[in-house]
Amino acid sequence: MFDVGFSELILLGIVALVVLGPEKLPHAARMAGAWLGRIRRTVIDIQAEIEKEVSAAELKQRMNDEIARLKAATNPIEEEIKAVENTIHQQMTDASQTVDAAPAYLAQQTPPINNNEPQENNSVPTAPSLPPSKVNLIKS
């Protein structure tokens, strides 16, 4: 930081000895050392706070970038979901129209029933009967 050589330090010590005297010089040196220690600790604390703020800002930026990436990834998914929903709604509408049109279609396909004609026997068909010789074989 400062370019202070050995000769400058000796000159500074001689001036301090002349100005302060031998009795006050040790006390002044202790006070100067204490102040330098406080200044160094303060500088170190400030550097640590700055590093914390920078890392917090970097973390916040990474989180914002990740959120933006996830939002961009959800857009195609949402579009696909909407497309599937539209397809389902279209299929349901088609099925509903088909069900609604079924009675009219069936009415066109079947001839009208004439009450004057005898109705056909709609009884349930019976199973064919077996000859008696086969029945005896089954029973034994």
Phi and psi in degrees as GROMACS dihedral restraints (atoms count N, CA, C in turn):
[ dihedral_restraints ]
;  ai    aj    ak    al  type     phi  dphi    fc
    3     4     5     6     1   -97.7    20    10
    4     5     6     7     1   141.6    20    10
    6     7     8     9     1   -97.0    20    10
    7     8     9    10     1    86.8    20    10
    9    10    11    12     1  -110.4    20    10
   10    11    12    13     1   120.4    20    10
   12    13    14    15     1   -93.8    20    10
   13    14    15    16     1   179.0    20    10
   15    16    17    18     1   -65.8    20    10
   16    17    18    19     1   -38.3    20    10
   18    19    20    21     1   -66.1    20    10
   19    20    21    22     1   -35.6    20    10
   21    22    23    24     1   -68.7    20    10
   22    23    24    25     1   -35.4    20    10
   24    25    26    27     1   -67.2    20    10
   25    26    27    28     1   -40.7    20    10
   27    28    29    30     1   -64.7    20    10
   28    29    30    31     1   -40.7    20    10
   30    31    32    33     1   -63.9    20    10
   31    32    33    34     1   -40.9    20    10
   33    34    35    36     1   -65.2    20    10
   34    35    36    37     1   -39.8    20    10
   36    37    38    39     1   -64.6    20    10
   37    38    39    40     1   -41.3    20    10
   39    40    41    42     1   -65.4    20    10
   40    41    42    43     1   -41.8    20    10
   42    43    44    45     1   -64.4    20    10
   43    44    45    46     1   -43.0    20    10
   45    46    47    48     1   -63.4    20    10
   46    47    48    49     1   -40.8    20    10
   48    49    50    51     1   -64.3    20    10
   49    50    51    52     1   -39.9    20    10
   51    52    53    54     1   -70.6    20    10
   52    53    54    55     1   -42.9    20    10
   54    55    56    57     1   -75.1    20    10
   55    56    57    58     1   -47.3    20    10
   57    58    59    60     1   -87.4    20    10
   58    59    60    61     1   -33.7    20    10
   60    61    62    63     1    92.9    20    10
   61    62    63    64     1   163.5    20    10
   63    64    65    66     1   -69.4    20    10
   64    65    66    67     1   -23.6    20    10
   66    67    68    69     1   -77.1    20    10
   67    68    69    70     1   -38.9    20    10
   69    70    71    72     1   -91.7    20    10
   70    71    72    73     1   -12.6    20    10
   72    73    74    75     1   -62.8    20    10
   73    74    75    76     1   -45.7    20    10
   75    76    77    78     1   -61.8    20    10
   76    77    78    79     1   -42.0    20    10
   78    79    80    81     1   -64.0    20    10
   79    80    81    82     1   -41.3    20    10
   81    82    83    84     1   -64.9    20    10
   82    83    84    85     1   -38.2    20    10
   84    85    86    87     1   -66.4    20    10
   85    86    87    88     1   -41.8    20    10
   87    88    89    90     1   -61.6    20    10
   88    89    90    91     1   -44.9    20    10
   90    91    92    93     1   -63.6    20    10
   91    92    93    94     1   -41.4    20    10
   93    94    95    96     1   -63.5    20    10
   94    95    96    97     1   -41.5    20    10
   96    97    98    99     1   -63.9    20    10
   97    98    99   100     1   -40.8    20    10
   99   100   101   102     1   -64.0    20    10
  100   101   102   103     1   -43.8    20    10
  102   103   104   105     1   -64.7    20    10
  103   104   105   106     1   -40.6    20    10
  105   106   107   108     1   -63.2    20    10
  106   107   108   109     1   -39.3    20    10
  108   109   110   111     1   -62.9    20    10
  109   110   111   112     1   -43.9    20    10
  111   112   113   114     1   -63.2    20    10
  112   113   114   115     1   -42.7    20    10
  114   115   116   117     1   -63.5    20    10
  115   116   117   118     1   -42.1    20    10
  117   118   119   120     1   -63.3    20    10
  118   119   120   121     1   -44.8    20    10
  120   121   122   123     1   -62.2    20    10
  121   122   123   124     1   -40.9    20    10
  123   124   125   126     1   -63.5    20    10
  124   125   126   127     1   -44.0    20    10
  126   127   128   129     1   -62.6    20    10
  127   128   129   130     1   -43.0    20    10
  129   130   131   132     1   -64.1    20    10
  130   131   132   133     1   -42.0    20    10
  132   133   134   135     1   -62.6    20    10
  133   134   135   136     1   -41.8    20    10
  135   136   137   138     1   -64.6    20    10
  136   137   138   139     1   -41.6    20    10
  138   139   140   141     1   -62.1    20    10
  139   140   141   142     1   -41.1    20    10
  141   142   143   144     1   -64.5    20    10
  142   143   144   145     1   -41.7    20    10
  144   145   146   147     1   -64.0    20    10
  145   146   147   148     1   -41.5    20    10
  147   148   149   150     1   -63.3    20    10
  148   149   150   151     1   -42.9    20    10
  150   151   152   153     1   -62.9    20    10
  151   152   153   154     1   -39.6    20    10
  153   154   155   156     1   -63.6    20    10
  154   155   156   157     1   -43.5    20    10
  156   157   158   159     1   -65.0    20    10
  157   158   159   160     1   -40.9    20    10
  159   160   161   162     1   -65.1    20    10
  160   161   162   163     1   -44.0    20    10
  162   163   164   165     1   -66.7    20    10
  163   164   165   166     1   -36.5    20    10
  165   166   167   168     1   -65.9    20    10
  166   167   168   169     1   -39.6    20    10
  168   169   170   171     1   -66.0    20    10
  169   170   171   172     1   -40.4    20    10
  171   172   173   174     1   -64.3    20    10
  172   173   174   175     1   -42.0    20    10
  174   175   176   177     1   -63.8    20    10
  175   176   177   178     1   -43.2    20    10
  177   178   179   180     1   -62.1    20    10
  178   179   180   181     1   -41.1    20    10
  180   181   182   183     1   -65.0    20    10
  181   182   183   184     1   -42.2    20    10
  183   184   185   186     1   -63.3    20    10
  184   185   186   187     1   -40.0    20    10
  186   187   188   189     1   -64.7    20    10
  187   188   189   190     1   -43.1    20    10
  189   190   191   192     1   -63.5    20    10
  190   191   192   193     1   -39.9    20    10
  192   193   194   195     1   -63.0    20    10
  193   194   195   196     1   -42.3    20    10
  195   196   197   198     1   -66.4    20    10
  196   197   198   199     1   -40.7    20    10
  198   199   200   201     1   -62.6    20    10
  199   200   201   202     1   -43.2    20    10
  201   202   203   204     1   -62.9    20    10
  202   203   204   205     1   -39.8    20    10
  204   205   206   207     1   -65.2    20    10
  205   206   207   208     1   -41.0    20    10
  207   208   209   210     1   -67.4    20    10
  208   209   210   211     1   -39.1    20    10
  210   211   212   213     1   -63.4    20    10
  211   212   213   214     1   -40.2    20    10
  213   214   215   216     1   -65.3    20    10
  214   215   216   217     1   -33.1    20    10
  216   217   218   219     1   -75.1    20    10
  217   218   219   220     1   -27.5    20    10
  219   220   221   222     1   -78.7    20    10
  220   221   222   223     1   -22.4    20    10
  222   223   224   225     1   -59.6    20    10
  223   224   225   226     1   -49.1    20    10
  225   226   227   228     1   -62.8    20    10
  226   227   228   229     1   -34.5    20    10
  228   229   230   231     1   -66.5    20    10
  229   230   231   232     1   -43.7    20    10
  231   232   233   234     1   -63.4    20    10
  232   233   234   235     1   -39.7    20    10
  234   235   236   237     1   -63.4    20    10
  235   236   237   238     1   -40.3    20    10
  237   238   239   240     1   -66.1    20    10
  238   239   240   241     1   -39.9    20    10
  240   241   242   243     1   -63.1    20    10
  241   242   243   244     1   -42.7    20    10
  243   244   245   246     1   -63.4    20    10
  244   245   246   247     1   -39.2    20    10
  246   247   248   249     1   -63.7    20    10
  247   248   249   250     1   -41.7    20    10
  249   250   251   252     1   -65.9    20    10
  250   251   252   253     1   -42.2    20    10
  252   253   254   255     1   -61.1    20    10
  253   254   255   256     1   -42.5    20    10
  255   256   257   258     1   -63.3    20    10
  256   257   258   259     1   -40.2    20    10
  258   259   260   261     1   -63.4    20    10
  259   260   261   262     1   -42.7    20    10
  261   262   263   264     1   -63.7    20    10
  262   263   264   265     1   -45.1    20    10
  264   265   266   267     1   -62.3    20    10
  265   266   267   268     1   -39.5    20    10
  267   268   269   270     1   -65.0    20    10
  268   269   270   271     1   -42.9    20    10
  270   271   272   273     1   -63.7    20    10
  271   272   273   274     1   -40.8    20    10
  273   274   275   276     1   -65.5    20    10
  274   275   276   277     1   -39.4    20    10
  276   277   278   279     1   -64.5    20    10
  277   278   279   280     1   -44.3    20    10
  279   280   281   282     1   -61.6    20    10
  280   281   282   283     1   -44.1    20    10
  282   283   284   285     1   -64.5    20    10
  283   284   285   286     1   -40.3    20    10
  285   286   287   288     1   -64.7    20    10
  286   287   288   289     1   -41.5    20    10
  288   289   290   291     1   -65.5    20    10
  289   290   291   292     1   -38.0    20    10
  291   292   293   294     1   -65.6    20    10
  292   293   294   295     1   -43.5    20    10
  294   295   296   297     1   -65.7    20    10
  295   296   297   298     1   -41.3    20    10
  297   298   299   300     1   -65.8    20    10
  298   299   300   301     1   -32.5    20    10
  300   301   302   303     1   -85.5    20    10
  301   302   303   304     1   -10.5    20    10
  303   304   305   306     1   -61.3    20    10
  304   305   306   307     1   -45.8    20    10
  306   307   308   309     1   -61.5    20    10
  307   308   309   310     1   -39.5    20    10
  309   310   311   312     1   -67.1    20    10
  310   311   312   313     1   -39.4    20    10
  312   313   314   315     1   -64.7    20    10
  313   314   315   316     1   -43.4    20    10
  315   316   317   318     1   -66.4    20    10
  316   317   318   319     1   -35.5    20    10
  318   319   320   321     1   -65.7    20    10
  319   320   321   322     1   -33.5    20    10
  321   322   323   324     1   -74.0    20    10
  322   323   324   325     1   -31.4    20    10
  324   325   326   327     1   -81.3    20    10
  325   326   327   328     1   -32.4    20    10
  327   328   329   330     1   -97.1    20    10
  328   329   330   331     1   136.7    20    10
  330   331   332   333     1   -71.2    20    10
  331   332   333   334     1   150.7    20    10
  333   334   335   336     1   -65.9    20    10
  334   335   336   337     1   146.7    20    10
  336   337   338   339     1   -82.8    20    10
  337   338   339   340     1   127.8    20    10
  339   340   341   342     1   -96.2    20    10
  340   341   342   343     1   122.4    20    10
  342   343   344   345     1   -70.6    20    10
  343   344   345   346     1   -18.6    20    10
  345   346   347   348     1   -77.4    20    10
  346   347   348   349     1   -28.5    20    10
  348   349   350   351     1   -80.9    20    10
  349   350   351   352     1   145.7    20    10
  351   352   353   354     1   -68.1    20    10
  352   353   354   355     1   140.3    20    10
  354   355   356   357     1   -77.8    20    10
  355   356   357   358     1   145.7    20    10
  357   358   359   360     1   -71.1    20    10
  358   359   360   361     1   152.0    20    10
  360   361   362   363     1   -77.1    20    10
  361   362   363   364     1   111.7    20    10
  363   364   365   366     1   -98.4    20    10
  364   365   366   367     1    37.7    20    10
  366   367   368   369     1   -77.3    20    10
  367   368   369   370     1   163.4    20    10
  369   370   371   372     1   -76.1    20    10
  370   371   372   373     1   130.1    20    10
  372   373   374   375     1   -66.8    20    10
  373   374   375   376     1   145.7    20    10
  375   376   377   378     1   -98.8    20    10
  376   377   378   379     1   160.1    20    10
  378   379   380   381     1   -73.6    20    10
  379   380   381   382     1   145.9    20    10
  381   382   383   384     1   -64.6    20    10
  382   383   384   385     1   143.7    20    10
  384   385   386   387     1   -84.2    20    10
  385   386   387   388     1   149.1    20    10
  387   388   389   390     1   -90.6    20    10
  388   389   390   391     1   148.5    20    10
  390   391   392   393     1   -63.2    20    10
  391   392   393   394     1   152.4    20    10
  393   394   395   396     1   -57.9    20    10
  394   395   396   397     1   -32.4    20    10
  396   397   398   399     1   -66.0    20    10
  397   398   399   400     1   -36.7    20    10
  399   400   401   402     1   -73.1    20    10
  400   401   402   403     1   -33.8    20    10
  402   403   404   405     1   -64.2    20    10
  403   404   405   406     1   -41.8    20    10
  405   406   407   408     1   -64.0    20    10
  406   407   408   409     1   -36.2    20    10
  408   409   410   411     1   -67.7    20    10
  409   410   411   412     1   -34.9    20    10
  411   412   413   414     1   -71.2    20    10
  412   413   414   415     1   -38.1    20    10
  414   415   416   417     1   -71.2    20    10
  415   416   417   418     1   -32.7    20    10
